[in-house]
């Protein structure tokens, strides 16, 4: 049987769909084929490439012994951060390539579109999703037992940011929220505004922009005129770079610049320079300075965080972003569930995933209910700050490795 490409899950950070029509007998196919659709180019390229690295590393680790006597084979395709491209790739893989599953991806907009495509098929593909963060997705699809969500929901993000800002001394009073104009940014911004206002902060504006836009000067000029103490934006990697560079050009000096997701990538720091990244604050799911121990159940696949980071860094000559470890953990969990099921039977794999309970380099891995989803994994969030080219954890206090630089050092005083 031809091995066709497997697409990478675009907005899903890790998605695995098992189809009853896939041959499972000896010799039916030499490899267990899994698709991965990522935004390998465009505004999500930074974290998408990290997701790909994590999956490649997991694939190699799994194939040292194999699963059910076969090799795992992941094929990657670029969704270009376009939900239509992600959907067409998903449907092609289901109807033509007959892949065993989908793994990987980033972006709630694309995740939502791909899950919509899943709904067209019976049975629905199983999903281990790493890129879904919008609670609208949780509410719409969370009751489906076959969807396993790995990425924290937006309310974990925004309650963490709220609590962090409440802990800052002296406490800031005014916040400008800027966000990309699709599902991810819009949903997060709406929730952030609600939590901030409830906590007593004044949201001076909430403004949308197109992710990947070549010029954000008008937005930043309006924000500067409002003189907010906190400029908080919710978008992707290329946007973070542009906001940093144009904020400097405009000499826009809020007391804090803070953002989500891709502010912590090595690409961001390298693009803006160590000095310009200084004192930018980011919200994150995981950092490589975490100290989780090795798994007792699968120590060969889930070593300690320190050992996993060492292996990743040696292989790729770079520090891992959380999408790297998250996609690694997701692919291993999916493969071990296939092994635990002893077959490619959908219901058996779902049951095996629901039994996963082990330590991982990202932290304890167990699917438990969230507000609306029946199977959700990681819920922890952290706040870091760029200091002298490195990320320092500053919140919560029990995991902090340093103190916050505050207020933001003015551009013309650096």
Secondary structure, 3 states (H helix, E strand, C coil): CCCCCCEECCCCCCCCCCCCCCCCCCCCCCEEEEEEEECCCCCCHHHHHHHHHHHHHHHHHHCCCCECCEEEEEEEEECCCCHHHHHHHHHHHHHHHCCCEEECCCCHHHHHHHHHHHCCCCCCCCEEECCCCCHHHHHHHCCCCCEEECCCCHHHHHHHHHHHHHHCCCCCCEEEEEEECCHHHHHHHHHHHHHHHHCCCEEEEEEEECCCCCCCHHHHHHHHHHCCCEEEEECCHHHHHHHHHHHHHCCCCCCEEEEEHHHHCHHHHHHHCHHHHCCCEEEECCCCCCCCCCCCCCCCCCCCHHHHHHHHHHHHCCCCCHHHHHHHHHHHHHHHHHHHHCCCCHHHHHHHHHCCEEEECCEEEECECCCCCCCECCCCCEEEEEECCEEEEEECHHHCCCCCCCCCCCHHHC
